[in-house]
């Protein structure tokens, strides 16, 4: 069950990071209606600092996805090799 959750978290983080990064780089950011109630906040996300912040979040999500897949592969390999050692 833990490997399934880690796998889902990996795909969520990878997809989210890549989507957010692509939207920021192509200047296609769409903000929810709630953000438009505070005009200063909405304008911030369209400045260079706001886009940089969003790009940083996207990079952190993608890096977290790589850590998740690293731990997932480590867990699967440890389980596999533990079973192989038990057979001998």
Backbone as ProteinMPNN parsed JSONL, in Angstrom:
{"seq_chain_A": "XXXXXXXXXXXXXXXXXXXXXXXXXXXXXXXXXXXXXXXXXXXXXXXXXXXXXXXXXXXXXXXXXXXXXXXXXXXXXXXXXXXXXXXX", "coords_chain_A": {"N_chain_A": [[0.822, -1.193, 0.0], [1.987, 1.212, 0.735], [3.827, 1.625, -1.331], [2.152, 2.091, -3.464], [0.952, 4.52, -2.735], [3.213, 6.15, -2.694], [3.885, 6.001, -5.404], [1.663, 7.255, -6.592], [1.939, 9.792, -5.458], [4.363, 10.525, -6.604], [3.651, 10.728, -9.379], [1.73, 12.77, -9.195], [3.245, 14.956, -8.19], [5.194, 15.203, -10.199], [3.63, 15.677, -12.512], [2.254, 18.021, -11.731], [4.386, 19.808, -11.219], [5.617, 19.958, -13.736], [3.495, 20.938, -15.284], [2.904, 23.435, -14.043], [5.392, 24.711, -14.383], [5.55, 24.795, -17.201], [3.325, 26.404, -17.805], [4.087, 28.821, -16.599], [6.465, 29.438, -17.973], [5.497, 29.768, -20.57], [3.889, 31.9, -20.24], [1.132, 31.627, -19.583], [-0.507, 31.793, -17.341], [-3.264, 31.167, -15.315], [-5.323, 32.496, -13.011], [-7.251, 31.651, -10.091], [-10.642, 32.715, -9.3], [-10.82, 33.595, -6.663], [-8.355, 34.769, -6.068], [-8.462, 37.115, -7.514], [-9.915, 38.849, -5.993], [-8.212, 40.203, -4.414], [-6.516, 42.527, -5.797], [-3.859, 43.404, -5.842], [-2.447, 41.102, -5.218], [-3.041, 39.439, -7.375], [-1.874, 40.924, -9.45], [0.771, 40.701, -8.662], [1.53, 38.071, -9.347], [1.911, 38.274, -12.042], [4.171, 39.702, -12.395], [7.775, 39.815, -12.743], [8.942, 38.809, -10.406], [6.821, 37.36, -9.264], [6.327, 35.42, -11.241], [8.802, 34.174, -11.126], [8.696, 33.127, -8.54], [6.596, 31.26, -8.832], [7.786, 29.608, -10.733], [9.892, 28.631, -9.215], [8.463, 27.136, -7.317], [7.449, 25.208, -9.025], [9.829, 23.955, -9.807], [10.639, 22.931, -7.336], [8.582, 21.109, -6.863], [9.042, 19.29, -8.959], [11.595, 18.379, -8.296], [10.973, 17.174, -5.843], [9.414, 15.115, -6.824], [11.361, 13.584, -8.085], [12.815, 12.73, -5.858], [10.862, 11.178, -4.641], [10.538, 9.102, -6.549], [13.049, 8.005, -6.407], [13.079, 6.977, -3.783], [10.991, 5.176, -4.044], [11.951, 3.324, -5.971], [14.142, 2.408, -4.533], [12.85, 1.156, -2.396], [11.437, -0.891, -3.735], [13.561, -2.342, -4.915], [14.946, -3.122, -2.597], [13.059, -4.801, -1.427], [12.906, -6.763, -3.43], [15.577, -7.794, -3.542], [15.802, -8.711, -0.956], [13.993, -10.818, -0.969], [15.304, -12.467, -2.81], [17.648, -13.146, -1.444], [16.576, -14.665, 0.585], [15.763, -16.947, -0.745], [18.087, -18.365, -1.258]], "CA_chain_A": [[0.0, 0.0, 0.0], [2.878, 2.365, 0.782], [4.412, 1.839, -2.656], [1.103, 2.686, -4.305], [0.814, 5.932, -2.358], [4.417, 6.828, -3.183], [3.767, 6.102, -6.859], [0.686, 8.302, -6.902], [2.522, 11.08, -5.091], [5.364, 10.824, -7.632], [2.997, 11.214, -10.596], [1.093, 14.053, -8.898], [4.269, 15.991, -8.106], [5.818, 15.383, -11.506], [2.669, 16.318, -13.412], [2.007, 19.381, -11.262], [5.574, 20.63, -11.431], [5.813, 20.196, -15.174], [2.409, 21.798, -15.761], [3.111, 24.796, -13.544], [6.567, 25.268, -15.056], [5.207, 25.086, -18.591], [2.424, 27.557, -17.832], [4.846, 30.027, -16.258], [7.409, 29.76, -19.05], [4.752, 30.2, -21.748], [3.078, 33.049, -19.827], [-0.277, 31.248, -19.679], [-0.979, 31.616, -15.976], [-4.673, 31.465, -15.074], [-5.522, 32.561, -11.568], [-8.636, 31.423, -9.687], [-11.432, 33.914, -8.994], [-10.542, 34.035, -5.292], [-7.166, 35.626, -6.074], [-8.793, 38.408, -8.121], [-10.508, 39.729, -4.986], [-7.083, 41.03, -3.979], [-5.905, 42.904, -7.076], [-2.401, 43.489, -5.688], [-1.908, 39.743, -5.259], [-3.157, 38.969, -8.759], [-0.853, 41.617, -10.246], [2.085, 40.199, -8.271], [1.845, 36.846, -10.069], [2.249, 38.588, -13.425], [5.464, 40.386, -12.428], [8.913, 38.892, -12.85], [9.097, 38.149, -9.112], [5.747, 36.373, -9.107], [6.598, 34.297, -12.149], [9.957, 33.473, -10.573], [8.219, 32.355, -7.394], [5.859, 30.107, -9.357], [8.761, 28.716, -11.367], [10.594, 27.976, -8.118], [7.557, 26.117, -6.779], [7.422, 24.122, -10.013], [11.108, 23.234, -9.714], [10.624, 22.18, -6.076], [7.681, 19.963, -7.054], [9.707, 18.323, -9.829], [12.66, 17.78, -7.497], [10.329, 16.275, -4.885], [9.007, 13.922, -7.576], [12.555, 12.763, -8.287], [13.113, 12.101, -4.567], [9.849, 10.132, -4.452], [10.824, 7.945, -7.4], [14.261, 7.407, -5.866], [12.688, 6.168, -2.628], [10.139, 4.091, -4.528], [12.824, 2.32, -6.579], [14.916, 1.831, -3.436], [11.968, 0.252, -1.655], [11.155, -2.058, -4.573], [14.787, -3.131, -5.03], [15.231, -3.736, -1.296], [12.127, -5.924, -1.269], [13.293, -7.791, -4.395], [16.815, -8.453, -3.141], [15.55, -9.432, 0.295], [13.365, -12.08, -1.359], [16.312, -13.273, -3.487], [18.542, -13.679, -0.407], [15.829, -15.663, 1.351], [15.671, -18.169, -1.561], [19.383, -19.087, -1.252]], "C_chain_A": [[0.87, 1.263, 0.0], [3.505, 2.672, -0.565], [3.401, 2.465, -3.604], [0.946, 4.173, -4.008], [2.024, 6.718, -2.838], [4.375, 7.003, -4.702], [2.793, 7.186, -7.273], [1.234, 9.684, -6.58], [3.585, 11.492, -6.102], [4.7, 11.398, -8.884], [2.318, 12.557, -10.374], [2.128, 15.176, -8.889], [4.92, 16.253, -9.457], [4.887, 16.108, -12.462], [2.445, 17.767, -13.007], [3.187, 20.295, -11.494], [5.807, 20.95, -12.89], [4.733, 21.116, -15.739], [2.615, 23.241, -15.327], [4.307, 25.448, -14.228], [6.281, 25.645, -16.495], [4.297, 26.307, -18.696], [3.165, 28.85, -17.545], [5.762, 30.417, -17.412], [6.71, 30.256, -20.312], [3.808, 31.358, -21.463], [1.577, 32.785, -20.006], [-0.877, 30.982, -18.306], [-2.445, 32.035, -15.894], [-4.894, 31.399, -13.573], [-6.991, 32.307, -11.227], [-9.324, 32.731, -9.302], [-11.124, 34.473, -7.608], [-9.361, 34.995, -5.242], [-7.501, 37.012, -6.615], [-9.512, 39.339, -7.159], [-9.443, 40.642, -4.389], [-6.28, 41.367, -5.226], [-4.378, 42.959, -6.978], [-1.755, 42.108, -5.764], [-1.947, 39.181, -6.68], [-2.101, 39.629, -9.641], [0.545, 41.103, -9.927], [2.473, 38.968, -9.085], [2.186, 37.089, -11.54], [3.526, 39.418, -13.538], [6.569, 39.342, -12.551], [9.124, 38.139, -11.538], [8.05, 37.073, -8.897], [5.949, 35.162, -9.997], [7.801, 33.495, -11.679], [9.579, 32.614, -9.38], [7.472, 31.106, -7.857], [6.795, 29.106, -10.036], [9.587, 27.972, -10.316], [9.756, 26.883, -7.478], [7.49, 24.927, -7.73], [8.701, 23.299, -9.955], [11.159, 22.397, -8.438], [9.717, 20.952, -6.186], [8.343, 18.889, -7.912], [10.855, 17.63, -9.098], [12.091, 16.81, -6.461], [9.845, 15.0, -5.572], [10.203, 13.005, -7.809], [12.969, 12.058, -6.991], [12.129, 10.962, -4.313], [10.157, 8.899, -5.292], [12.095, 7.259, -6.93], [13.916, 6.486, -4.694], [11.814, 4.991, -3.037], [10.989, 2.973, -5.139], [13.665, 1.643, -5.502], [14.089, 0.816, -2.654], [11.689, -1.029, -2.446], [12.393, -2.941, -4.699], [15.145, -3.814, -3.712], [14.317, -4.933, -1.067], [12.508, -7.069, -2.199], [14.537, -8.541, -3.933], [16.673, -9.183, -1.809], [14.909, -10.786, -0.001], [14.37, -13.003, -2.037], [17.257, -13.897, -2.456], [17.862, -14.766, 0.389], [15.753, -16.988, 0.59], [16.955, -18.976, -1.5], [19.688, -19.686, 0.07]], "O_chain_A": [[0.539, 2.256, -0.648], [3.698, 3.837, -0.912], [3.763, 3.281, -4.452], [0.822, 4.986, -4.923], [1.879, 7.835, -3.335], [4.787, 8.041, -5.22], [3.063, 7.95, -8.199], [1.023, 10.635, -7.333], [3.704, 12.673, -6.429], [5.13, 12.431, -9.396], [2.324, 13.403, -11.269], [1.919, 16.222, -9.503], [5.168, 17.404, -9.815], [5.3, 17.045, -13.146], [2.446, 18.653, -13.863], [3.015, 21.436, -11.922], [6.153, 22.078, -13.242], [5.018, 21.974, -16.574], [2.516, 24.161, -16.139], [4.239, 26.616, -14.612], [6.717, 26.696, -16.963], [4.479, 27.147, -19.578], [2.9, 29.871, -18.18], [5.83, 31.588, -17.787], [7.265, 31.074, -21.045], [3.022, 31.756, -22.324], [0.849, 33.633, -20.524], [-1.663, 30.051, -18.134], [-2.82, 33.116, -16.347], [-4.675, 30.362, -12.947], [-7.879, 32.7, -11.984], [-8.663, 33.729, -9.015], [-11.162, 35.687, -7.402], [-9.367, 35.939, -4.452], [-6.879, 37.993, -6.208], [-9.704, 40.512, -7.476], [-9.753, 41.734, -3.912], [-5.449, 40.571, -5.661], [-3.683, 42.6, -7.929], [-0.658, 41.955, -6.302], [-1.003, 38.529, -7.127], [-1.497, 38.967, -10.486], [1.41, 41.067, -10.801], [3.633, 38.834, -9.476], [2.699, 36.192, -12.21], [3.925, 39.797, -14.639], [6.318, 38.14, -12.471], [9.45, 36.952, -11.557], [8.361, 35.99, -8.401], [5.768, 34.023, -9.568], [7.823, 32.272, -11.814], [10.082, 31.502, -9.225], [7.695, 30.016, -7.329], [6.606, 27.895, -9.919], [9.939, 26.809, -10.513], [10.275, 25.82, -7.134], [7.477, 23.776, -7.294], [8.654, 22.072, -10.045], [11.666, 21.276, -8.455], [10.043, 19.885, -5.666], [8.216, 17.7, -7.619], [11.061, 16.428, -9.264], [12.663, 15.745, -6.227], [9.864, 13.925, -4.972], [10.071, 11.783, -7.739], [13.424, 10.914, -7.026], [12.518, 9.901, -3.825], [10.051, 7.774, -4.805], [12.208, 6.039, -7.045], [14.399, 5.356, -4.621], [11.893, 3.921, -2.434], [10.763, 1.798, -4.849], [13.879, 0.432, -5.555], [14.58, -0.254, -2.298], [11.704, -2.124, -1.884], [12.289, -4.163, -4.6], [15.597, -4.959, -3.711], [14.76, -5.966, -0.565], [12.441, -8.232, -1.8], [14.559, -9.772, -3.929], [17.362, -10.174, -1.571], [15.238, -11.785, 0.639], [14.295, -14.218, -1.856], [17.626, -15.064, -2.59], [18.522, -15.707, 0.83], [15.686, -18.047, 1.214], [16.906, -20.193, -1.68], [20.73, -20.319, 0.235]]}, "name": "protein", "num_of_chains": 1, "seq": "XXXXXXXXXXXXXXXXXXXXXXXXXXXXXXXXXXXXXXXXXXXXXXXXXXXXXXXXXXXXXXXXXXXXXXXXXXXXXXXXXXXXXXXX"}
